[in-house]
Amino acid sequence: MIDMYAKCSNMDSAEKVFDEMPERNLVSWNAMIVGFSHNKIFDRAIDVFKEVLRDKSVSPDQVSFSSVLSACANVGSLDFGRQVHGVVVKHGLMHLAYVKNSLVDMYNKCGCFQDSIQLFGSIPDRDVVTWNVMAMGCVQNDRFEEACNYFWVMRREGISPDEASFSTALHASANLAALDQGTLIHDQIIKTGYMKNTCVGSSLITMYAKCGSLIDAHRVFEEIEDRNVVCWTAMIAACQQHGCGGSVIELFEEMLAEGIKPDYITFVCVLSACSHTGRVEEGFGYFESMGRVHGMKPGPEHYACMVDMLGRSGRLDEAKRFIESMPIRPDPSVWGALLGACRNYGYLDMGKEVAEKLFEMEPNNPGNYVLLSNIYTHYGKLEEAKEIRRLMGINGARKEPGCSWIDIKNTTHVFTVHDKSHSRTDEIYEMLSKMIELVKKKGYVAETQFAVNDVESYKEQSLWYHSEKLALAFGLLSLPAGAPIRIKKNLRTCGDCHTVMKLASEIFEREIVVRDINRFHRFVSGSCSCGDYW
C-alpha cells in the first residue's frame, strides 16, 4: 500500500499507512525512503533514512543506501553523503555494485569530481552502469572530452554500451561540437543495432544539429520509425537553432497531426522560432493553445519567449505590460529578454529601469551590465557606460573573454581577439587584409558600434581582429576549396562579423556555419539562415 500510494504521488497517504503499521521491517522503511526520493521530496527521504539508523531492530541494505545517496545527490548534501559513505563501509557493503554506483553518482552531482574518480578507480569489476555513471558525471561537470574518453576506454575493456552510454557520449560530442567524434559513435550505434532506439535516435539528431549538420540530423529523424515526442522535439529544436523558423512550424503541425502531444520543451522551441522570425500573432496563438488545448501551464521560458517576441518586433511597451500581467513572478530570463530589446531599439529609460531590476536579481551576471553599457554608448554617453563597467567590476561580474575555435584535421585551433599566438599568424593576417579589400568592393561599411575601443580611428581596425574573423581567415587558408567552414564561438556573434560572414560566403563561394552561444548562422551566397533577425 505504501508503494502504491508513493507511485501515485500521494506521499501523505503513504506516510499515514506507514504510521499506522503495528510492526515495521526494513522493506517498510525502504518503501518510504524510495517513495520520497521518487517524488522528489529528498529532504524527507534523508530524514527517514536517519530514523532507520536510529532503529536498532533493522539494518539498512543496498536499497536504503542507494536511495538515500540519490537524495543526497539531488539536494547537493555532500556532508551527509560522506557520512552515508562511512556507514556503508561500516556495514561492509562497499562490494555491492548498486551501492558503489550510487556513491560515484553522489560525488559527481555534489561537485566532488576528484572523489568520484578516485572511487571509480577503486572498483575492480566495473559494469556498464558504473561506466555510464562516471561518463554522466563528466558531462555534469562540463568535462566533455573526458566523457568521450570514458566511452572509448569502456569499449576497449570489452563492455558493451547501452542506450545511456550512447546518449551520454553523443551529448558530450554535441557540447564539443565535435562532428568527427559524433560520427564515430554513430558508427558504433549502427554496428550494435541501437538505431531503432528512440532515445539514441533523439541524441543523434541533437548531436548532428549542434555540430552544424542539419542535413544529417534530418536524415536520422527520417530513419526513426516510431517517433515519440522526444524525437520530434529534438528535430524541432534543431531547426530552431539553425534559424529555420518555417520548418519548425511545419514539423510542429505535422507532429500534432500524428497525434503526438507536445511537451514543455516543444513549446519553448516553437515560441522561440516565432520570436526569431517575427511571427507575433502566430506565436500568441500557440502560447494560448498551451492551456486551452493541451492543458499545460506556461513556465518562465515560455514567458521569456513571448517578451522576446514582442521586443524583437519593436513592441517594447506592450512587452513591459505583458510582464506586469504575468501570473508568475518574472525571472531574470524574462527581464533579460526585455533588456536585450531595449539595447536593440535604444530604449534608454526603460533599459535603465530593467537593468536595475536585473542587477538586484543576479548581480554577478556580466551580460546585463554589458547590455546597459552598450545602450549608453549608443547615445554617446561614454562616461555613464564606463561607470556601468566599473560597477560590474565592483560586483565581481567578469565578462567571459570571447574566443572562437575551428577543427582542422582532428585538431582544434582556438582564437581570441587580436590573437597572434598561432604558428600561421602572418598568413592569417595577410588573408584578413585580402578579405578587407574584397568585402569593401562589395559595399562593406564597418559597424563601429560593435567595437569596444574608445578611439574612433582604431574602431574599424579592432573589428577585424575579432576571434571569429581570425578563425574564418584560418579556415579559408586550411580547408580545401568548396569545403564548408564551421566555426564555434562562446559568445553572441556581433553584427559586424555577421555582415562580413555573409559577404565572405558569396565572395569565396563557401558555406560558412557559425555556432554562437545562442544559435547557428548558416551563411550561403551572401545571406544567412537567420534572415538577419537574431
C-alpha positions as CSV (number, residue, x, y, z in Angstrom):
1,M,0.0,0.0,0.0
2,I,2.9,2.4,0.8
3,D,4.5,1.6,-2.6
4,M,1.1,2.1,-4.4
5,Y,0.5,5.5,-2.8
6,A,4.1,6.6,-3.5
7,K,3.9,5.6,-7.2
8,C,0.6,7.5,-7.4
9,S,2.4,10.6,-6.0
10,N,0.4,10.6,-2.8
11,M,3.0,10.6,-0.1
12,D,0.6,11.9,2.6
13,S,-1.4,8.7,2.4
14,A,1.7,6.6,2.2
15,E,3.0,8.2,5.4
16,K,-0.3,7.7,7.1
17,V,-0.3,4.0,6.3
18,F,3.3,3.7,7.5
19,D,2.5,5.5,10.8
20,E,-0.5,3.1,11.4
21,M,1.6,-0.1,10.9
22,P,1.9,-2.0,14.2
23,E,5.2,-3.6,13.1
24,R,7.7,-2.3,10.6
25,N,10.6,-4.1,8.9
26,L,13.3,-2.9,6.5
27,V,11.0,-3.3,3.5
28,S,8.6,-0.8,5.1
29,W,11.3,1.7,5.8
30,N,12.8,1.3,2.3
31,A,9.3,1.8,0.7
32,M,9.2,5.2,2.5
33,I,12.7,6.2,1.5
34,V,12.2,5.2,-2.1
35,G,8.8,6.8,-2.2
36,F,10.0,10.2,-1.0
37,S,13.0,10.1,-3.3
38,H,10.9,9.2,-6.4
39,N,8.5,12.0,-5.6
40,K,11.5,14.4,-5.3
41,I,10.9,15.1,-1.6
42,F,14.6,14.4,-1.0
43,D,14.9,16.0,2.5
44,R,12.2,13.7,3.8
45,A,13.9,10.7,2.2
46,I,17.1,11.7,4.1
47,D,15.1,12.1,7.4
48,V,13.5,8.6,7.1
49,F,17.0,7.1,6.5
50,K,18.2,8.8,9.7
51,E,15.3,7.2,11.5
52,V,16.4,3.8,10.1
53,L,19.9,4.3,11.6
54,R,18.3,5.1,15.0
55,D,16.1,2.0,14.9
56,K,18.3,-0.8,16.2
57,S,15.9,-3.5,15.1
58,V,16.7,-3.0,11.4
59,S,19.9,-2.6,9.4
60,P,20.0,-0.7,6.1
61,D,20.7,-2.6,2.9
62,Q,21.7,-1.6,-0.6
63,V,18.2,-0.3,-1.4
64,S,18.4,2.0,1.6
65,F,21.8,3.3,0.8
66,S,21.3,3.7,-2.9
67,S,18.0,5.7,-2.4
68,V,19.4,8.0,0.3
69,L,22.6,8.6,-1.8
70,S,20.3,9.6,-4.7
71,A,18.5,12.0,-2.4
72,C,21.8,13.5,-1.2
73,A,22.9,13.9,-4.9
74,N,19.8,15.7,-5.8
75,V,19.9,18.3,-3.0
76,G,23.7,18.6,-3.0
77,S,24.0,17.3,0.6
78,L,27.7,16.4,0.4
79,D,28.4,16.4,4.1
80,F,25.6,13.8,4.8
81,G,26.6,11.9,1.7
82,R,30.1,11.5,3.1
83,Q,28.6,10.2,6.4
84,V,26.5,7.7,4.5
85,H,29.7,6.6,2.7
86,G,31.2,5.9,6.1
87,V,28.1,3.9,7.2
88,V,28.3,1.9,4.0
89,V,31.9,0.9,4.8
90,K,31.0,0.2,8.4
91,H,28.2,-2.2,7.2
92,G,30.6,-3.9,4.8
93,L,28.5,-3.2,1.7
94,M,31.2,-1.5,-0.4
95,H,31.5,-4.6,-2.6
96,L,27.9,-4.1,-3.9
97,A,27.8,-2.6,-7.4
98,Y,24.5,-0.9,-6.8
99,V,25.9,1.0,-3.8
100,K,29.2,1.9,-5.4
101,N,27.5,3.3,-8.5
102,S,25.2,5.4,-6.2
103,L,28.3,6.8,-4.4
104,V,30.1,7.7,-7.6
105,D,26.9,9.5,-8.8
106,M,26.5,11.3,-5.4
107,Y,30.1,12.7,-5.5
108,N,29.7,13.7,-9.2
109,K,26.4,15.6,-8.6
110,C,27.8,17.3,-5.4
111,G,30.7,18.7,-7.4
112,C,33.4,16.4,-5.9
113,F,34.6,15.1,-9.2
114,Q,38.1,14.1,-7.9
115,D,36.4,11.9,-5.2
116,S,34.3,10.2,-7.8
117,I,37.3,9.5,-10.0
118,Q,39.2,8.0,-7.0
119,L,36.2,5.9,-6.1
120,F,35.7,4.8,-9.7
121,G,39.3,3.7,-9.9
122,S,39.0,1.5,-6.8
123,I,36.1,-0.5,-8.3
124,P,37.6,-3.7,-9.8
125,D,34.6,-5.2,-11.6
126,R,33.0,-2.2,-13.3
127,D,29.8,-2.9,-15.3
128,V,28.2,-0.7,-17.9
129,V,26.2,1.2,-15.3
130,T,29.4,2.1,-13.4
131,W,30.9,3.5,-16.7
132,N,27.7,5.3,-17.5
133,V,27.5,7.0,-14.1
134,M,31.2,8.2,-14.5
135,A,30.6,9.4,-18.0
136,M,27.4,11.3,-16.9
137,G,29.4,12.8,-14.1
138,C,31.9,14.2,-16.6
139,V,29.1,15.7,-18.6
140,Q,27.5,17.2,-15.4
141,N,30.9,18.8,-14.6
142,D,31.4,20.1,-18.2
143,R,34.3,17.7,-18.8
144,F,33.0,16.6,-22.2
145,E,36.3,15.3,-23.7
146,E,36.7,13.1,-20.7
147,A,33.2,11.8,-21.1
148,C,34.0,10.7,-24.7
149,N,37.3,9.1,-23.5
150,Y,35.4,7.0,-20.9
151,F,33.1,5.7,-23.7
152,W,36.1,4.5,-25.8
153,V,38.0,3.1,-22.8
154,M,34.9,1.2,-21.8
155,R,34.6,-0.3,-25.4
156,R,38.3,-1.3,-25.3
157,E,37.7,-3.1,-22.0
158,G,35.0,-5.2,-23.7
159,I,32.0,-3.7,-22.0
160,S,29.0,-3.4,-24.4
161,P,27.4,0.1,-24.4
162,D,23.7,0.5,-23.8
163,E,21.4,3.4,-24.7
164,A,22.6,5.5,-21.7
165,S,26.2,5.0,-22.9
166,F,25.5,6.2,-26.4
167,S,23.2,9.1,-25.3
168,T,25.9,10.4,-22.9
169,A,28.7,10.1,-25.4
170,L,26.6,11.9,-28.1
171,H,25.6,14.6,-25.6
172,A,29.3,15.2,-24.9
173,S,30.2,15.3,-28.6
174,A,27.3,17.8,-29.2
175,N,28.7,20.1,-26.5
176,L,32.1,20.0,-28.0
177,A,30.6,20.4,-31.5
178,A,32.9,17.5,-32.4
179,L,31.4,16.2,-35.6
180,D,34.1,13.6,-36.2
181,Q,33.7,12.2,-32.7
182,G,29.9,12.1,-33.1
183,T,30.1,10.2,-36.5
184,L,32.4,7.6,-34.9
185,I,29.9,7.0,-32.2
186,H,27.1,6.8,-34.8
187,D,29.1,4.0,-36.5
188,Q,29.1,2.1,-33.2
189,I,25.4,2.6,-32.8
190,I,24.8,1.1,-36.3
191,K,27.1,-1.9,-35.5
192,T,25.4,-2.6,-32.2
193,G,21.8,-2.3,-33.5
194,Y,20.7,0.7,-31.5
195,M,19.4,2.7,-34.4
196,K,15.8,1.7,-33.6
197,N,16.2,3.1,-30.1
198,T,14.3,6.4,-29.9
199,C,16.4,7.7,-27.0
200,V,19.6,7.1,-29.0
201,G,18.0,8.5,-32.2
202,S,17.0,11.7,-30.4
203,S,20.5,12.1,-29.1
204,L,21.9,11.6,-32.6
205,I,19.6,14.3,-34.0
206,T,20.8,16.7,-31.3
207,M,24.5,15.8,-31.9
208,Y,24.3,16.5,-35.6
209,A,22.4,19.7,-35.2
210,K,24.8,21.1,-32.6
211,C,27.7,20.1,-34.8
212,G,26.3,22.2,-37.6
213,S,24.9,19.5,-39.9
214,L,21.2,20.0,-40.1
215,I,21.0,17.7,-43.1
216,D,22.4,14.7,-41.2
217,A,20.1,15.5,-38.3
218,H,17.1,15.4,-40.6
219,R,18.3,12.1,-42.2
220,V,18.5,10.5,-38.8
221,F,15.0,11.8,-38.0
222,E,13.6,10.3,-41.2
223,E,15.1,6.9,-40.3
224,I,13.4,6.7,-36.9
225,E,10.2,4.6,-37.3
226,D,8.2,5.0,-34.1
227,R,8.9,8.7,-33.3
228,N,7.9,9.9,-29.9
229,V,7.6,13.4,-28.6
230,V,11.4,13.5,-27.7
231,C,12.4,12.7,-31.3
232,W,10.0,15.3,-32.7
233,T,11.2,17.9,-30.2
234,A,14.9,17.1,-30.9
235,M,14.2,17.8,-34.7
236,I,12.1,20.9,-33.9
237,A,14.9,22.2,-31.6
238,A,17.5,21.5,-34.3
239,C,15.6,23.6,-36.9
240,Q,15.0,26.4,-34.4
241,Q,18.7,26.5,-33.5
242,H,19.6,26.8,-37.2
243,G,17.2,29.6,-37.8
244,C,14.7,27.6,-39.9
245,G,11.5,29.0,-38.3
246,G,9.3,27.9,-41.2
247,S,10.5,24.3,-40.8
248,V,9.8,24.5,-37.0
249,I,6.2,25.4,-37.6
250,E,5.8,22.7,-40.3
251,L,7.2,20.0,-38.1
252,F,5.1,21.1,-35.1
253,E,1.9,21.0,-37.1
254,E,2.9,17.6,-38.6
255,M,3.6,16.3,-35.1
256,L,0.1,17.4,-33.9
257,A,-1.5,15.8,-37.0
258,E,0.1,12.5,-36.0
259,G,-1.5,12.7,-32.5
260,I,1.8,13.4,-30.6
261,K,1.2,15.6,-27.5
262,P,3.8,18.3,-27.3
263,D,5.8,18.8,-24.1
264,Y,7.2,21.8,-22.2
265,I,10.4,22.0,-24.4
266,T,8.5,21.6,-27.6
267,F,6.6,24.8,-26.9
268,V,9.8,26.6,-25.9
269,C,11.3,25.8,-29.3
270,V,8.1,26.8,-31.2
271,L,7.7,30.1,-29.4
272,S,11.4,30.9,-29.9
273,A,11.1,30.2,-33.6
274,C,8.1,32.5,-33.8
275,S,10.2,35.1,-31.9
276,H,13.2,34.9,-34.3
277,T,11.1,35.0,-37.4
278,G,8.7,37.9,-36.4
279,R,5.6,35.7,-36.3
280,V,4.0,37.6,-33.4
281,E,0.3,36.8,-33.9
282,E,1.1,33.1,-34.7
283,G,3.2,33.0,-31.5
284,F,0.4,34.3,-29.4
285,G,-1.9,31.6,-30.9
286,Y,0.5,28.9,-29.9
287,F,1.0,30.4,-26.5
288,E,-2.7,30.5,-25.8
289,S,-3.2,26.9,-27.1
290,M,-0.8,25.6,-24.3
291,G,-3.5,25.9,-21.7
292,R,-6.7,25.9,-23.9
293,V,-5.8,22.9,-26.0
294,H,-3.0,21.0,-24.3
295,G,-3.8,21.7,-20.6
296,M,-0.2,23.0,-19.9
297,K,0.8,25.9,-17.7
298,P,3.4,28.2,-19.3
299,G,6.7,28.4,-17.5
300,P,9.3,31.2,-17.3
301,E,11.0,30.1,-20.6
302,H,7.7,30.4,-22.4
303,Y,7.0,33.9,-21.0
304,A,10.6,34.9,-21.8
305,C,10.0,33.9,-25.5
306,M,6.8,36.0,-25.6
307,V,8.6,39.0,-24.2
308,D,11.5,38.4,-26.7
309,M,8.9,38.1,-29.5
310,L,7.3,41.5,-28.7
311,G,10.7,43.1,-28.1
312,R,12.2,42.0,-31.4
313,S,9.2,43.4,-33.3
314,G,9.7,46.8,-31.6
315,R,6.6,46.5,-29.3
316,L,8.5,47.2,-26.1
317,D,5.8,49.0,-24.2
318,E,3.5,46.0,-24.9
319,A,6.2,43.6,-23.8
320,K,6.5,45.5,-20.5
321,R,2.7,45.4,-20.0
322,F,2.8,41.7,-20.7
323,I,5.4,41.1,-18.0
324,E,3.4,43.1,-15.5
325,S,0.3,40.9,-16.2
326,M,2.1,37.6,-15.8
327,P,0.6,35.2,-13.3
328,I,4.0,34.2,-12.1
329,R,6.9,36.3,-10.9
330,P,9.2,37.3,-13.8
331,D,12.6,35.7,-13.5
332,P,15.9,37.0,-14.9
333,S,15.3,35.4,-18.3
334,V,12.1,37.4,-18.8
335,W,13.6,40.8,-17.8
336,G,16.8,39.9,-19.7
337,A,14.7,39.4,-22.9
338,L,13.3,42.9,-22.4
339,L,16.7,44.4,-21.7
340,G,18.0,42.9,-24.9
341,A,15.2,44.6,-26.9
342,C,16.0,47.9,-25.2
343,R,19.6,47.5,-26.5
344,N,18.4,46.7,-30.0
345,Y,16.0,49.7,-30.2
346,G,17.9,52.1,-28.0
347,Y,15.3,52.5,-25.2
348,L,17.5,54.2,-22.6
349,D,15.0,55.0,-19.9
350,M,13.3,51.6,-20.0
351,G,16.7,49.9,-20.3
352,K,17.9,51.6,-17.1
353,E,14.8,50.6,-15.2
354,V,15.0,46.9,-16.4
355,A,18.8,46.7,-15.8
356,E,18.3,47.9,-12.1
357,K,15.9,45.0,-11.5
358,L,18.4,42.6,-13.0
359,F,21.3,44.0,-11.0
360,E,19.4,43.1,-7.9
361,M,18.3,39.7,-9.1
362,E,21.6,38.5,-10.5
363,P,24.4,40.9,-9.5
364,N,27.1,38.5,-10.8
365,N,25.8,38.3,-14.4
366,P,28.1,40.4,-16.6
367,G,25.7,40.3,-19.6
368,N,23.3,42.7,-18.0
369,Y,26.0,45.3,-17.3
370,V,27.3,45.0,-20.9
371,L,23.8,45.5,-22.4
372,L,23.2,48.6,-20.4
373,S,26.7,49.9,-21.1
374,N,26.0,49.4,-24.9
375,I,22.8,51.4,-24.6
376,Y,24.7,54.3,-23.1
377,T,27.4,54.0,-25.7
378,H,24.7,54.1,-28.4
379,Y,23.6,57.5,-27.1
380,G,27.2,58.7,-26.8
381,K,27.0,58.7,-23.0
382,L,30.5,57.2,-22.7
383,E,31.1,58.3,-19.1
384,E,27.9,56.6,-18.0
385,A,28.9,53.5,-20.0
386,K,32.3,53.4,-18.2
387,E,30.5,53.8,-14.8
388,I,28.4,50.7,-15.5
389,R,31.6,48.8,-16.5
390,R,33.2,49.9,-13.2
391,L,30.1,48.8,-11.3
392,M,30.4,45.4,-13.0
393,G,34.0,45.1,-11.6
394,I,32.8,46.2,-8.1
395,N,30.2,43.5,-8.0
396,G,32.7,40.9,-9.2
397,A,30.9,40.2,-12.5
398,R,33.5,39.2,-15.1
399,K,32.8,39.1,-18.8
400,E,33.9,35.9,-20.3
401,P,36.7,36.6,-22.9
402,G,35.4,36.0,-26.4
403,C,37.0,33.1,-28.3
404,S,36.3,31.1,-31.5
405,W,37.5,27.7,-32.5
406,I,37.7,25.7,-35.7
407,D,38.6,22.0,-36.2
408,I,41.1,21.1,-39.0
409,K,42.2,17.5,-39.5
410,N,41.2,16.4,-35.9
411,T,43.0,19.4,-34.4
412,T,41.1,22.2,-32.7
413,H,42.5,25.7,-33.3
414,V,41.4,28.4,-30.8
415,F,41.5,32.1,-31.4
416,T,40.9,35.1,-29.2
417,V,40.5,38.8,-30.1
418,H,43.8,40.2,-31.5
419,D,45.3,36.8,-31.3
420,K,48.8,36.4,-32.7
421,S,49.8,33.1,-31.0
422,H,49.1,30.8,-33.9
423,S,52.0,29.4,-35.9
424,R,50.5,30.7,-39.1
425,T,49.7,34.2,-37.8
426,D,51.4,36.0,-40.6
427,E,49.4,34.1,-43.2
428,I,46.2,34.6,-41.2
429,Y,46.6,38.4,-41.0
430,E,47.6,38.5,-44.7
431,M,44.3,36.7,-45.5
432,L,42.4,39.2,-43.3
433,S,43.9,42.1,-45.4
434,K,42.7,40.3,-48.5
435,M,39.2,39.9,-47.0
436,I,39.0,43.6,-46.1
437,E,39.8,44.6,-49.6
438,L,37.3,42.2,-51.2
439,V,34.3,42.9,-48.8
440,K,34.8,46.7,-49.3
441,K,34.4,46.2,-53.0
442,K,31.0,44.6,-52.2
443,G,30.0,47.7,-50.3
444,Y,31.0,46.8,-46.7
445,V,31.0,49.6,-44.2
446,A,32.4,48.9,-40.7
447,E,29.7,48.8,-38.0
448,T,31.9,50.6,-35.4
449,Q,29.3,50.5,-32.7
450,F,30.4,46.9,-32.1
451,A,34.0,48.0,-31.3
452,V,34.9,48.4,-27.7
453,N,37.8,50.7,-28.4
454,D,37.0,54.3,-27.5
455,V,39.4,55.8,-30.0
456,E,37.4,56.3,-33.2
457,S,40.3,55.9,-35.6
458,Y,41.1,52.5,-34.2
459,K,37.5,51.1,-34.0
460,E,37.3,49.8,-37.6
461,Q,40.7,48.2,-37.3
462,S,39.9,46.5,-34.0
463,L,36.7,45.0,-35.5
464,W,38.8,43.0,-37.9
465,Y,40.7,41.3,-35.1
466,H,37.5,39.6,-33.6
467,S,38.1,36.0,-33.0
468,E,35.6,34.6,-35.5
469,K,37.1,36.6,-38.3
470,L,40.6,35.2,-37.4
471,A,39.0,31.7,-37.4
472,L,37.4,32.4,-40.8
473,A,40.7,33.5,-42.3
474,F,42.4,30.4,-41.0
475,G,39.6,28.2,-42.4
476,L,40.0,29.8,-45.8
477,L,43.7,29.0,-45.7
478,S,43.5,25.5,-44.4
479,L,40.3,23.8,-45.8
480,P,40.0,22.6,-49.4
481,A,38.3,24.9,-51.9
482,G,34.5,24.5,-51.6
483,A,34.6,22.7,-48.2
484,P,32.2,24.1,-45.6
485,I,33.8,26.2,-42.8
486,R,32.4,25.5,-39.4
487,I,33.3,28.0,-36.6
488,K,32.2,27.9,-32.9
489,K,32.1,30.9,-30.6
490,N,31.5,31.1,-26.9
491,L,29.6,34.4,-27.0
492,R,27.0,36.0,-29.3
493,T,28.5,37.0,-32.7
494,C,28.4,40.7,-33.3
495,G,26.6,42.5,-36.2
496,D,29.8,43.4,-38.0
497,C,31.1,39.8,-38.0
498,H,27.7,38.7,-39.2
499,T,27.9,41.1,-42.2
500,V,31.4,40.0,-43.0
501,M,30.5,36.3,-42.9
502,K,27.6,37.0,-45.3
503,L,29.8,38.7,-47.8
504,A,32.6,36.2,-47.5
505,S,30.2,33.3,-48.2
506,E,29.5,35.0,-51.5
507,I,33.0,36.1,-52.4
508,F,34.7,32.8,-51.7
509,E,31.7,30.6,-52.7
510,R,31.7,28.8,-49.4
511,E,29.2,27.6,-46.9
512,I,30.1,29.2,-43.6
513,V,28.4,27.9,-40.4
514,V,28.9,29.9,-37.2
515,R,27.6,28.4,-33.9
516,D,27.5,31.2,-31.3
517,I,26.1,30.9,-27.7
518,N,22.5,31.4,-28.9
519,R,22.1,29.7,-32.3
520,F,23.6,28.7,-35.6
521,H,24.1,31.0,-38.5
522,R,24.5,29.3,-41.9
523,F,25.9,31.7,-44.5
524,V,25.4,30.8,-48.1
525,S,25.7,33.0,-51.3
526,G,25.6,36.3,-49.3
527,S,22.7,35.5,-47.0
528,C,22.2,34.0,-43.5
529,S,19.7,31.4,-42.3
530,C,18.6,33.7,-39.5
531,G,17.4,36.3,-42.0
532,D,19.3,39.0,-40.1
533,Y,16.8,38.6,-37.3
534,W,18.7,37.1,-34.3
